[in-house]
Amino acid sequence: MAVRPITRSPLLLLTLSICLALPALAISTHILSIFRAEHASNPWWLPIWHAHFNTHGLIATISTCCIIFTVDVISIGLVVVENKTGGKVSNNLFLVHKSWTDDYQSKMIKWTRVACMAVATVAALIAMIMPAVANAKAPSKSDTIQTWTCHWKGAVGAPQNFGPLCRESVCCYLFLPYVPCLLLEHNFSPKSSPVSSL
């Protein structure tokens, strides 16, 4: 069964949103796992001054990317359900009742999708804002893994993974600004609204 053109765009946008959130999730998880594995034994991670590092931005990125992935998968399911059920009319005695039920289901699916996308958009904005605020405060109050590794990557005797960690922590946030754009485009595009066939 061919996918109707009306739902091709939402599926594409949601898939792109997932493809942008997953690399950010993988990279930030990798960075945090390296920090947790090395901070107690590597003197470059200041094991006696562990509170110096602010990892809230990374944890927020991991959490919000999980939320984005989950609600995008739910939204894809809703789009597929709407695609399969939308516009079907059976010739029976309860045509009026069925039409009202189909309209109600279509509205419920639409508003559930809007709610999912609102949650994902807020999550993406949090994932961008929290690390930016933490990086802006460094090093006056505390360092983030990004500011620390990028500052010391060229120092003599610095761990070899500081350079890759610096690049990864910078690249991690390059994916996220596009997620709200895709989600907002999905919500407000005329193609994403339910269409009932007569």
Backbone as a printed PyTorch tensor [residue, N CA C, xyz], in Angstrom:
tensor([[[  0.8480,  -1.1930,   0.0000],
         [  0.0000,   0.0000,   0.0000],
         [  0.8850,   1.2460,   0.0000]],

        [[  0.6810,   2.0970,  -0.9690],
         [  1.5060,   3.2990,  -1.1070],
         [  1.1570,   4.3240,  -0.0390]],

        [[  2.1620,   5.0190,   0.4430],
         [  1.9470,   6.0790,   1.4230],
         [  1.3910,   7.2940,   0.6980]],

        [[  0.3260,   7.8790,   1.2650],
         [ -0.2580,   9.0600,   0.6350],
         [  0.7340,  10.2180,   0.6580]],

        [[  0.7680,  11.0380,  -0.3850],
         [  1.6960,  12.1730,  -0.4070],
         [  1.5270,  13.1070,   0.7780]],

        [[  0.2980,  13.1770,   1.3350],
         [  0.0260,  14.1140,   2.4270],
         [  0.8360,  13.7780,   3.6690]],

        [[  1.2090,  12.4970,   3.8460],
         [  1.9440,  12.1210,   5.0550],
         [  3.4160,  11.8940,   4.7760]],

        [[  3.8390,  12.0280,   3.5500],
         [  5.2400,  11.8070,   3.2360],
         [  6.1260,  12.8410,   3.9320]],

        [[  5.6970,  14.0850,   3.9300],
         [  6.4800,  15.1480,   4.5390],
         [  6.6170,  14.9880,   6.0580]],

        [[  5.5230,  14.7390,   6.8220],
         [  5.7000,  14.5350,   8.2630],
         [  6.6180,  13.3690,   8.5930]],

        [[  6.4990,  12.2710,   7.8610],
         [  7.3650,  11.1190,   8.1240],
         [  8.8280,  11.4700,   7.8570]],

        [[  9.0650,  12.2060,   6.8000],
         [ 10.4300,  12.6160,   6.4720],
         [ 11.0000,  13.5350,   7.5470]],

        [[ 10.2120,  14.5270,   7.9890],
         [ 10.6790,  15.4720,   8.9990],
         [ 10.9340,  14.7860,  10.3350]],

        [[ 10.0520,  13.8690,  10.7080],
         [ 10.2310,  13.1500,  11.9690],
         [ 11.4500,  12.2390,  11.9050]],

        [[ 11.6610,  11.5930,  10.7670],
         [ 12.8320,  10.7400,  10.6060],
         [ 14.1160,  11.5600,  10.6710]],

        [[ 14.1140,  12.7340,  10.0390],
         [ 15.2860,  13.6200,  10.1180],
         [ 15.5340,  14.0810,  11.5470]],

        [[ 14.4610,  14.3500,  12.2770],
         [ 14.5960,  14.7620,  13.6730],
         [ 15.2680,  13.6640,  14.4930]],

        [[ 14.8560,  12.4060,  14.2690],
         [ 15.4770,  11.2780,  14.9610],
         [ 16.9410,  11.1550,  14.5600]],

        [[ 17.2210,  11.3050,  13.2630],
         [ 18.6000,  11.1810,  12.7750],
         [ 19.5030,  12.2800,  13.3200]],

        [[ 18.9490,  13.4100,  13.7020],
         [ 19.7500,  14.4770,  14.3070],
         [ 19.9040,  14.2790,  15.8150]],

        [[ 18.8760,  13.7320,  16.4590],
         [ 18.9300,  13.5450,  17.9120],
         [ 19.8340,  12.3750,  18.3030]],

        [[ 19.8460,  11.3100,  17.5020],
         [ 20.6250,  10.1270,  17.8700],
         [ 22.1370,  10.3790,  17.8990]],

        [[ 22.7240,  11.0920,  16.9160],
         [ 24.1660,  11.3770,  17.0480],
         [ 24.4950,  12.2270,  18.2720]],

        [[ 23.6510,  13.2140,  18.5620],
         [ 23.8870,  14.0370,  19.7560],
         [ 23.8110,  13.1740,  21.0120]],

        [[ 22.8710,  12.2330,  21.0480],
         [ 22.7460,  11.3170,  22.1920],
         [ 23.9840,  10.4310,  22.3060]],

        [[ 24.4210,   9.8620,  21.1820],
         [ 25.5770,   8.9560,  21.2010],
         [ 26.8560,   9.6850,  21.6120]],

        [[ 27.0630,  10.8750,  21.0560],
         [ 28.2910,  11.6200,  21.3540],
         [ 28.3250,  12.0660,  22.8070]],

        [[ 27.2180,  12.6270,  23.3000],
         [ 27.2120,  13.1050,  24.6930],
         [ 27.3200,  11.9390,  25.6760]],

        [[ 26.7310,  10.7930,  25.3550],
         [ 26.8730,   9.6110,  26.2150],
         [ 28.3220,   9.1420,  26.2370]],

        [[ 28.9650,   9.1620,  25.0770],
         [ 30.3770,   8.7520,  24.9920],
         [ 31.2690,   9.6840,  25.8180]],

        [[ 31.0370,  10.9850,  25.7070],
         [ 31.8480,  11.9570,  26.4550],
         [ 31.6670,  11.7600,  27.9540]],

        [[ 30.4210,  11.6240,  28.3920],
         [ 30.1560,  11.4710,  29.8220],
         [ 30.7210,  10.1620,  30.3580]],

        [[ 30.6580,   9.0920,  29.5620],
         [ 31.1950,   7.8000,  30.0150],
         [ 32.7120,   7.8600,  30.1730]],

        [[ 33.4050,   8.5540,  29.2550],
         [ 34.8650,   8.7080,  29.3830],
         [ 35.2010,   9.5170,  30.6300]],

        [[ 34.4570,  10.5980,  30.8570],
         [ 34.7120,  11.4250,  32.0460],
         [ 34.5150,  10.6160,  33.3260]],

        [[ 33.4310,   9.8620,  33.3970],
         [ 33.1600,   9.0730,  34.6100],
         [ 34.1770,   7.9490,  34.8010]],

        [[ 34.7110,   7.4270,  33.6930],
         [ 35.6890,   6.3450,  33.8050],
         [ 37.0600,   6.8540,  34.2340]],

        [[ 37.3880,   8.1050,  33.8870],
         [ 38.7500,   8.6090,  34.1090],
         [ 38.8820,   9.6410,  35.2190]],

        [[ 37.7580,  10.2360,  35.6610],
         [ 37.9190,  11.3910,  36.5630],
         [ 38.5470,  11.0270,  37.9080]],

        [[ 38.4120,   9.7820,  38.3350],
         [ 38.9500,   9.4100,  39.6450],
         [ 40.4320,   9.0530,  39.5840]],

        [[ 40.9340,   8.6810,  38.4050],
         [ 42.3160,   8.2080,  38.3160],
         [ 43.2300,   9.1330,  37.5200]],

        [[ 42.6950,   9.9250,  36.6190],
         [ 43.5110,  10.7880,  35.7630],
         [ 43.6870,  12.1490,  36.4280]],

        [[ 44.9240,  12.5600,  36.7180],
         [ 45.1340,  13.8490,  37.4030],
         [ 44.6730,  15.0480,  36.5830]],

        [[ 44.5580,  14.8880,  35.2670],
         [ 44.0800,  15.9900,  34.4340],
         [ 42.5980,  16.2630,  34.6400]],

        [[ 41.8970,  15.3440,  35.2620],
         [ 40.4710,  15.5500,  35.5580],
         [ 40.2500,  16.0200,  37.0010]],

        [[ 41.3270,  16.4120,  37.6730],
         [ 41.2460,  16.9620,  39.0350],
         [ 40.4120,  16.0860,  39.9690]],

        [[ 40.8710,  14.8580,  40.2370],
         [ 40.0700,  13.9580,  41.0900],
         [ 39.8310,  14.4900,  42.4990]],

        [[ 40.7250,  15.3810,  42.9870],
         [ 40.5130,  15.9190,  44.3350],
         [ 39.5870,  17.1420,  44.3100]],

        [[ 39.2130,  17.5750,  43.1020],
         [ 38.3400,  18.7470,  42.9740],
         [ 37.2300,  18.4220,  41.9750]],

        [[ 36.5710,  17.3350,  42.2640],
         [ 35.5660,  16.8130,  41.3310],
         [ 34.4230,  17.8050,  41.1180]],

        [[ 34.1010,  18.5880,  42.1450],
         [ 32.9810,  19.5310,  42.0390],
         [ 33.2550,  20.6580,  41.0540]],

        [[ 34.4910,  20.7730,  40.5910],
         [ 34.8290,  21.8400,  39.6410],
         [ 34.1300,  21.6460,  38.2930]],

        [[ 33.7820,  20.4120,  37.9710],
         [ 33.2110,  20.1250,  36.6600],
         [ 31.6860,  20.1220,  36.7070]],

        [[ 31.1100,  20.8400,  35.7730],
         [ 29.6550,  20.9200,  35.6450],
         [ 29.2320,  20.0150,  34.4810]],

        [[ 28.6010,  18.9070,  34.8220],
         [ 28.1500,  17.9540,  33.7900],
         [ 26.6380,  18.0230,  33.5700]],

        [[ 25.9940,  19.0370,  34.1580],
         [ 24.5320,  19.1190,  34.0080],
         [ 24.1220,  19.3130,  32.5500]],

        [[ 24.9220,  20.0480,  31.7850],
         [ 24.5990,  20.2570,  30.3770],
         [ 24.6050,  18.9620,  29.5900]],

        [[ 25.6180,  18.1230,  29.8380],
         [ 25.6800,  16.8270,  29.1530],
         [ 24.5270,  15.9150,  29.5610]],

        [[ 24.2350,  15.8910,  30.8490],
         [ 23.1320,  15.0480,  31.3280],
         [ 21.8070,  15.5340,  30.7530]],

        [[ 21.6360,  16.8510,  30.6660],
         [ 20.4210,  17.4100,  30.0620],
         [ 20.3240,  17.0390,  28.5920]],

        [[ 21.4610,  17.0700,  27.8960],
         [ 21.4630,  16.7050,  26.4770],
         [ 21.0670,  15.2450,  26.2910]],

        [[ 21.6250,  14.3600,  27.1170],
         [ 21.2940,  12.9360,  27.0230],
         [ 19.8100,  12.7170,  27.2950]],

        [[ 19.3020,  13.3400,  28.3650],
         [ 17.8920,  13.1570,  28.7360],
         [ 16.9600,  13.6950,  27.6630]],

        [[ 17.2450,  14.8880,  27.1750],
         [ 16.3440,  15.4980,  26.1960],
         [ 16.4000,  14.7830,  24.8480]],

        [[ 17.5670,  14.2690,  24.4680],
         [ 17.6460,  13.5020,  23.2180],
         [ 16.8370,  12.2100,  23.3240]],

        [[ 16.8340,  11.5970,  24.5010],
         [ 15.9830,  10.4090,  24.7200],
         [ 14.5130,  10.7800,  24.5900]],

        [[ 14.1400,  11.9360,  25.1490],
         [ 12.7460,  12.3930,  25.0460],
         [ 12.3860,  12.6620,  23.5870]],

        [[ 13.2790,  13.3470,  22.8600],
         [ 13.0170,  13.6480,  21.4520],
         [ 12.8340,  12.3660,  20.6600]],

        [[ 13.7230,  11.3920,  20.8740],
         [ 13.6240,  10.1180,  20.1580],
         [ 12.2930,   9.4220,  20.4520]],

        [[ 11.9070,   9.3980,  21.7320],
         [ 10.6740,   8.7120,  22.1200],
         [  9.4430,   9.3620,  21.5030]],

        [[  9.3240,  10.6700,  21.6160],
         [  8.1180,  11.3240,  21.0890],
         [  8.1030,  11.3310,  19.5640]],

        [[  9.2770,  11.3300,  18.9270],
         [  9.3090,  11.2230,  17.4670],
         [  8.8290,   9.8610,  17.0000]],

        [[  9.2350,   8.8130,  17.7130],
         [  8.7650,   7.4640,  17.3640],
         [  7.2500,   7.3620,  17.5620]],

        [[  6.7470,   7.9430,  18.6690],
         [  5.2980,   7.9540,  18.9030],
         [  4.5880,   8.7170,  17.7890]],

        [[  5.1520,   9.8490,  17.3870],
         [  4.5370,  10.6580,  16.3300],
         [  4.5390,   9.9300,  14.9950]],

        [[  5.6050,   9.2110,  14.7000],
         [  5.6290,   8.4170,  13.4690],
         [  4.5210,   7.3710,  13.4930]],

        [[  4.3480,   6.7260,  14.6510],
         [  3.2560,   5.7570,  14.7890],
         [  1.8940,   6.4000,  14.5720]],

        [[  1.7070,   7.6020,  15.1090],
         [  0.4300,   8.2960,  14.9330],
         [  0.1990,   8.6900,  13.4760]],

        [[  1.2630,   9.1070,  12.8010],
         [  1.1310,   9.4680,  11.3840],
         [  0.7460,   8.2420,  10.5620]],

        [[  1.3900,   7.0990,  10.8570],
         [  1.0770,   5.8620,  10.1310],
         [ -0.3520,   5.4260,  10.4050]],

        [[ -0.7810,   5.5070,  11.6800],
         [ -2.1660,   5.1400,  12.0210],
         [ -3.1440,   6.0540,  11.3120]],

        [[ -2.8600,   7.3460,  11.3110],
         [ -3.7400,   8.3040,  10.6440],
         [ -3.7870,   8.0520,   9.1380]],

        [[ -2.6570,   7.6720,   8.5930],
         [ -2.5850,   7.3950,   7.1600],
         [ -3.4240,   6.1780,   6.7870]],

        [[ -3.4170,   5.1790,   7.6670],
         [ -4.1430,   3.9420,   7.3670],
         [ -5.6370,   4.0810,   7.6180]],

        [[ -6.0100,   4.8840,   8.6170],
         [ -7.4320,   4.9760,   8.9700],
         [ -8.1230,   6.1780,   8.3520]],

        [[ -7.3580,   7.2120,   7.9880],
         [ -7.9760,   8.4380,   7.4810],
         [ -8.6330,   8.2380,   6.1440]],

        [[ -9.8290,   8.7890,   6.0110],
         [-10.5060,   8.8110,   4.7390],
         [-11.2340,   7.5460,   4.3690]],

        [[-11.3110,   6.5470,   5.2620],
         [-12.0310,   5.3240,   4.9360],
         [-13.4970,   5.4860,   5.3050]],

        [[-14.3580,   5.2420,   4.3480],
         [-15.7890,   5.3530,   4.5890],
         [-16.4360,   4.0520,   4.1480]],

        [[-17.1910,   3.4470,   5.0180],
         [-17.8840,   2.2090,   4.6770],
         [-19.3590,   2.5120,   4.4410]],

        [[-19.9330,   1.8220,   3.5240],
         [-21.3410,   2.0150,   3.2040],
         [-22.1810,   1.1370,   4.1160]],

        [[-22.6880,   1.7130,   5.1750],
         [-23.5670,   0.9700,   6.0680],
         [-24.5780,   1.9380,   6.6680]],

        [[-25.4380,   1.4120,   7.5130],
         [-26.5160,   2.2080,   8.0870],
         [-26.0060,   3.2080,   9.1110]],

        [[-24.8270,   3.0110,   9.6070],
         [-24.2880,   3.8870,  10.6560],
         [-23.2500,   4.8450,  10.0860]],

        [[-23.4770,   5.3260,   8.8850],
         [-22.5130,   6.1850,   8.1980],
         [-22.2660,   7.4840,   8.9530]],

        [[-23.3450,   8.0800,   9.4800],
         [-23.2100,   9.3470,  10.1960],
         [-22.4070,   9.1570,  11.4740]],

        [[-22.7250,   8.1020,  12.2080],
         [-22.0050,   7.8190,  13.4560],
         [-20.5260,   7.5320,  13.1600]],

        [[-20.2670,   6.7460,  12.1170],
         [-18.8840,   6.4210,  11.7630],
         [-18.1260,   7.6710,  11.3360]],

        [[-18.7870,   8.5480,  10.5990],
         [-18.1340,   9.7780,  10.1680],
         [-17.7560,  10.6220,  11.3750]],

        [[-18.6530,  10.7190,  12.3540],
         [-18.3550,  11.4940,  13.5630],
         [-17.2120,  10.8560,  14.3400]],

        [[-17.2170,   9.5010,  14.4440],
         [-16.1550,   8.7880,  15.1630],
         [-14.8080,   8.9810,  14.4750]],

        [[-14.8110,   8.8720,  13.1430],
         [-13.5650,   9.0620,  12.4000],
         [-13.0250,  10.4760,  12.5710]],

        [[-13.9320,  11.4660,  12.5650],
         [-13.5150,  12.8560,  12.7470],
         [-12.9320,  13.0690,  14.1370]],

        [[-13.5670,  12.4830,  15.1530],
         [-13.0870,  12.5810,  16.5280],
         [-11.7060,  11.9330,  16.6660]],

        [[-11.5330,  10.7300,  16.0760],
         [-10.2450,  10.0470,  16.1390],
         [ -9.1610,  10.8480,  15.4230]],

        [[ -9.5290,  11.4290,  14.2970],
         [ -8.5650,  12.2320,  13.5460],
         [ -8.1130,  13.4410,  14.3630]],

        [[ -9.0490,  14.0940,  15.0450],
         [ -8.6910,  15.2450,  15.8770],
         [ -7.8230,  14.8240,  17.0610]],

        [[ -8.1600,  13.6840,  17.6650],
         [ -7.3680,  13.2020,  18.8030],
         [ -5.9320,  12.8890,  18.3760]],

        [[ -5.7950,  12.2420,  17.2090],
         [ -4.4610,  11.9370,  16.7010],
         [ -3.6980,  13.2250,  16.4320]],

        [[ -4.3900,  14.1980,  15.8220],
         [ -3.7340,  15.4730,  15.4990],
         [ -3.2370,  16.1600,  16.7650]],

        [[ -4.0890,  16.2560,  17.7820],
         [ -3.6880,  16.9750,  18.9950],
         [ -2.6470,  16.1990,  19.7960]],

        [[ -2.6890,  14.8700,  19.7170],
         [ -1.6380,  14.0760,  20.3630],
         [ -0.2990,  14.3200,  19.6820]],

        [[ -0.3190,  14.4000,  18.3490],
         [  0.9090,  14.7070,  17.6140],
         [  1.4260,  16.0960,  17.9660]],

        [[  0.5290,  17.0580,  18.0630],
         [  0.9390,  18.4230,  18.4260],
         [  1.5610,  18.4340,  19.8260]],

        [[  0.9510,  17.6980,  20.7630],
         [  1.4950,  17.6320,  22.1250],
         [  2.8750,  16.9820,  22.1330]],

        [[  3.0320,  15.9010,  21.3680],
         [  4.3360,  15.2310,  21.2890],
         [  5.3940,  16.1690,  20.7140]],

        [[  5.0210,  16.8880,  19.6750],
         [  5.9850,  17.7790,  19.0510],
         [  6.3270,  18.9690,  19.9500]],

        [[  5.3410,  19.4210,  20.7340],
         [  5.6220,  20.5120,  21.6770],
         [  6.6290,  20.0560,  22.7310]],

        [[  6.4350,  18.8350,  23.2450],
         [  7.3720,  18.2850,  24.2280],
         [  8.7650,  18.1460,  23.6160]],

        [[  8.8400,  17.6230,  22.3880],
         [ 10.1380,  17.4370,  21.7340],
         [ 10.8190,  18.7730,  21.4480]],

        [[ 10.0370,  19.7750,  21.0540],
         [ 10.6090,  21.0890,  20.7740],
         [ 11.1830,  21.7250,  22.0350]],

        [[ 10.4310,  21.6490,  23.1340],
         [ 10.9220,  22.1830,  24.4130],
         [ 12.1730,  21.4330,  24.8520]],

        [[ 12.1680,  20.1050,  24.6720],
         [ 13.3370,  19.2970,  25.0480],
         [ 14.5630,  19.7020,  24.2290]],

        [[ 14.3710,  19.9210,  22.9270],
         [ 15.4970,  20.3270,  22.0790],
         [ 16.0320,  21.6960,  22.4920]],

        [[ 15.1360,  22.6080,  22.8440],
         [ 15.5730,  23.9360,  23.2860],
         [ 16.3510,  23.8570,  24.5980]],

        [[ 15.8890,  23.0020,  25.5150],
         [ 16.6110,  22.8110,  26.7840],
         [ 17.9980,  22.2320,  26.5170]],

        [[ 18.0670,  21.2710,  25.5800],
         [ 19.3490,  20.6370,  25.2510],
         [ 20.3290,  21.6290,  24.6480]],

        [[ 19.8340,  22.6770,  24.0220],
         [ 20.7260,  23.7000,  23.4750],
         [ 21.0760,  24.7630,  24.5080]],

        [[ 20.0930,  25.1530,  25.3270],
         [ 20.2850,  26.2830,  26.2340],
         [ 21.1570,  25.9190,  27.4400]],

        [[ 20.8820,  24.7820,  28.0830],
         [ 21.6080,  24.4360,  29.3130],
         [ 23.1190,  24.3210,  29.1080]],

        [[ 23.5930,  23.5950,  28.0810],
         [ 25.0520,  23.5580,  27.8780],
         [ 25.6310,  24.9260,  27.5180]],

        [[ 24.8830,  25.7170,  26.7580],
         [ 25.3820,  27.0510,  26.3910],
         [ 25.5520,  27.9260,  27.6250]],

        [[ 24.6020,  27.8580,  28.5370],
         [ 24.6970,  28.6390,  29.7810],
         [ 25.8730,  28.1490,  30.6280]],

        [[ 26.0250,  26.8130,  30.7200],
         [ 27.1320,  26.2550,  31.5130],
         [ 28.4760,  26.6340,  30.9060]],

        [[ 28.5900,  26.5950,  29.5810],
         [ 29.8510,  26.9690,  28.9260],
         [ 30.1440,  28.4570,  29.0960]],

        [[ 29.0880,  29.2680,  29.1170],
         [ 29.2800,  30.7080,  29.2630],
         [ 29.7850,  31.0630,  30.6680]],

        [[ 29.3910,  30.2740,  31.6680],
         [ 29.8210,  30.5450,  33.0440],
         [ 31.2550,  30.0940,  33.3030]],

        [[ 31.7480,  29.1660,  32.4890],
         [ 33.1010,  28.6430,  32.7000],
         [ 34.1270,  29.6770,  32.2390]],

        [[ 35.3050,  29.7250,  32.8600],
         [ 35.7100,  28.9580,  34.0530],
         [ 35.5260,  29.7270,  35.3560]],

        [[ 34.7400,  30.7910,  35.3480],
         [ 34.6130,  31.6110,  36.5630],
         [ 34.0180,  30.8190,  37.7200]],

        [[ 33.0050,  29.9970,  37.4360],
         [ 32.3770,  29.2190,  38.5120],
         [ 32.7850,  27.7570,  38.4450]],

        [[ 32.6950,  27.1790,  37.2680],
         [ 33.0800,  25.7850,  37.0840],
         [ 33.3560,  25.5620,  35.6060]],

        [[ 34.0570,  24.4800,  35.3170],
         [ 34.3410,  24.1270,  33.9320],
         [ 33.3830,  23.0350,  33.4790]],

        [[ 33.0570,  23.0730,  32.1940],
         [ 32.3740,  21.9430,  31.5810],
         [ 33.4480,  21.0740,  30.9310]],

        [[ 33.0660,  19.8860,  30.5310],
         [ 34.0310,  19.0190,  29.8620],
         [ 34.5070,  19.6760,  28.5720]],

        [[ 33.6070,  20.3890,  27.8980],
         [ 33.9800,  21.0700,  26.6550],
         [ 35.0240,  22.1520,  26.9020]],

        [[ 34.7530,  23.0390,  27.8520],
         [ 35.6880,  24.1430,  28.0870],
         [ 37.0280,  23.6300,  28.6200]],

        [[ 37.0020,  22.5950,  29.4480],
         [ 38.2340,  22.0590,  30.0370],
         [ 39.1030,  21.3810,  28.9850]],

        [[ 38.5030,  20.4890,  28.2060],
         [ 39.2980,  19.7530,  27.2040],
         [ 39.7750,  20.6790,  26.0890]],

        [[ 38.9450,  21.6310,  25.6870],
         [ 39.3560,  22.5500,  24.6200],
         [ 40.4640,  23.4920,  25.0910]],

        [[ 40.4630,  23.8150,  26.3780],
         [ 41.5020,  24.7040,  26.9130],
         [ 42.8480,  23.9930,  27.0420]],

        [[ 42.8100,  22.7210,  27.4880],
         [ 44.0480,  22.0200,  27.8120],
         [ 44.4870,  21.0070,  26.7580]],

        [[ 43.7990,  20.9040,  25.6530],
         [ 44.1320,  19.8470,  24.6730],
         [ 45.5360,  20.0020,  24.0910]],

        [[ 46.0260,  21.2300,  24.0090],
         [ 47.3570,  21.4400,  23.4360],
         [ 48.4680,  21.5110,  24.4610]],

        [[ 48.1400,  21.3270,  25.7350],
         [ 49.1610,  21.4300,  26.7860],
         [ 50.0940,  20.2270,  26.7460]],

        [[ 51.3140,  20.4360,  27.2040],
         [ 52.2980,  19.3530,  27.2480],
         [ 51.8610,  18.3170,  28.2850]],

        [[ 51.8150,  17.0810,  27.8690],
         [ 51.4290,  16.0030,  28.7730],
         [ 49.9400,  15.7950,  28.9060]],

        [[ 49.1410,  16.5890,  28.2010],
         [ 47.6790,  16.4180,  28.2700],
         [ 47.2830,  15.0830,  27.6570]],

        [[ 46.2470,  14.4520,  28.1830],
         [ 45.8080,  13.1770,  27.6110],
         [ 45.4890,  13.3110,  26.1240]],

        [[ 45.7630,  12.2620,  25.3690],
         [ 45.5460,  12.2930,  23.9310],
         [ 44.0660,  12.4160,  23.5660]],

        [[ 43.2020,  11.9810,  24.4850],
         [ 41.7700,  12.0390,  24.1530],
         [ 41.1520,  13.4130,  24.3910]],

        [[ 41.9140,  14.3730,  24.8950],
         [ 41.3560,  15.7110,  25.1040],
         [ 40.9750,  16.3760,  23.7870]],

        [[ 41.8120,  16.1890,  22.7550],
         [ 41.4980,  16.7660,  21.4450],
         [ 40.2010,  16.2070,  20.8680]],

        [[ 40.0620,  14.8550,  20.7820],
         [ 38.7980,  14.2860,  20.2990],
         [ 37.6030,  14.6530,  21.1680]],

        [[ 37.7880,  14.6840,  22.4950],
         [ 36.6750,  15.0490,  23.3770],
         [ 36.2420,  16.4900,  23.1420]],

        [[ 37.2000,  17.3790,  22.9120],
         [ 36.8730,  18.7760,  22.6210],
         [ 36.0580,  18.8700,  21.3380]],

        [[ 36.5240,  18.1860,  20.2830],
         [ 35.7980,  18.2360,  18.9990],
         [ 34.4200,  17.6070,  19.1080]],

        [[ 34.3340,  16.4930,  19.8280],
         [ 33.0390,  15.8200,  19.9880],
         [ 32.0550,  16.6890,  20.7620]],

        [[ 32.5410,  17.3360,  21.8170],
         [ 31.6410,  18.1550,  22.6300],
         [ 31.1500,  19.3750,  21.8670]],

        [[ 31.9650,  19.8850,  20.9420],
         [ 31.5240,  21.0000,  20.1010],
         [ 30.5390,  20.5060,  19.0410]],

        [[ 30.8800,  19.3850,  18.4010],
         [ 30.0250,  18.8400,  17.3310],
         [ 28.6790,  18.3580,  17.8630]],

        [[ 28.6710,  17.9190,  19.1040],
         [ 27.4400,  17.3760,  19.6950],
         [ 26.2790,  18.3500,  19.5720]],

        [[ 26.5560,  19.6330,  19.7440],
         [ 25.4900,  20.6300,  19.7560],
         [ 25.2090,  21.2270,  18.3800]],

        [[ 25.9400,  20.7650,  17.3610],
         [ 25.6580,  21.2340,  16.0070],
         [ 24.4030,  20.5950,  15.4380]],

        [[ 24.0370,  19.4060,  15.9510],
         [ 22.8630,  18.7000,  15.4500],
         [ 21.5680,  19.2810,  15.9990]],

        [[ 21.6090,  19.7320,  17.2480],
         [ 20.3700,  20.0540,  17.9550],
         [ 19.6090,  21.2800,  17.4560]],

        [[ 20.2580,  22.3540,  16.9590],
         [ 19.4630,  23.5120,  16.5330],
         [ 18.4720,  23.2110,  15.4160]],

        [[ 18.7240,  22.1540,  14.6430],
         [ 17.8250,  21.8460,  13.5320],
         [ 16.5810,  21.0820,  13.9770]],

        [[ 16.6430,  20.4540,  15.1560],
         [ 15.5060,  19.6540,  15.6180],
         [ 14.2610,  20.5060,  15.8300]],

        [[ 14.3240,  21.6370,  16.5770],
         [ 13.0990,  22.4440,  16.7260],
         [ 12.5700,  22.9440,  15.3860]],

        [[ 13.4750,  23.2690,  14.4600],
         [ 13.0250,  23.7480,  13.1420],
         [ 12.2150,  22.6740,  12.4340]],

        [[ 12.7070,  21.4410,  12.4740],
         [ 11.9870,  20.3410,  11.8250],
         [ 10.6500,  20.0880,  12.4960]],

        [[ 10.6520,  20.1450,  13.8360],
         [  9.4150,  19.8600,  14.5680],
         [  8.3820,  20.9600,  14.3580]],

        [[  8.8260,  22.2010,  14.3440],
         [  7.8910,  23.2990,  14.0980],
         [  7.3700,  23.2570,  12.6690]],

        [[  8.2360,  22.9080,  11.7360],
         [  7.8120,  22.7720,  10.3390],
         [  6.7630,  21.6670,  10.2140]],

        [[  6.9900,  20.5810,  10.9720],
         [  6.0330,  19.4770,  10.9560],
         [  4.6870,  19.9010,  11.5320]],

        [[  4.7160,  20.6850,  12.6040],
         [  3.4690,  21.0900,  13.2600],
         [  2.6580,  22.0770,  12.4380]],

        [[  3.3220,  23.0230,  11.8030],
         [  2.6050,  24.1240,  11.1760],
         [  2.5480,  24.0390,   9.6590]],

        [[  3.1200,  22.9820,   9.0940],
         [  3.0050,  22.7960,   7.6550],
         [  1.5920,  22.3890,   7.2950]],

        [[  0.9880,  22.9480,   6.2390],
         [ -0.3560,  22.5510,   5.8370],
         [ -0.4400,  21.0780,   5.5050]],

        [[  0.6930,  20.4900,   5.0760],
         [  0.6690,  19.0810,   4.7060],
         [  0.5250,  18.1760,   5.9160]],

        [[  0.8360,  18.6760,   7.1070],
         [  0.7840,  17.8190,   8.2770],
         [ -0.5960,  17.7490,   8.8980]],

        [[ -1.5320,  18.5580,   8.4260],
         [ -2.8650,  18.5340,   9.0080],
         [ -3.6520,  17.3650,   8.4480]],

        [[ -4.5290,  16.7800,   9.2410],
         [ -5.2940,  15.6450,   8.7780],
         [ -6.1850,  16.0190,   7.6210]],

        [[ -6.2660,  15.1590,   6.6550],
         [ -7.1130,  15.3760,   5.4920],
         [ -8.0800,  14.2140,   5.3960]],

        [[ -9.3350,  14.5170,   5.3080],
         [-10.3440,  13.4710,   5.1920],
         [-10.8250,  13.3900,   3.7600]],

        [[-10.8170,  12.2110,   3.2510],
         [-11.2860,  11.9910,   1.8950],
         [-12.7850,  11.7720,   1.8980]],

        [[-13.4560,  12.2480,   0.8800],
         [-14.8880,  12.0670,   0.7750],
         [-15.1970,  10.9910,  -0.2170]]])
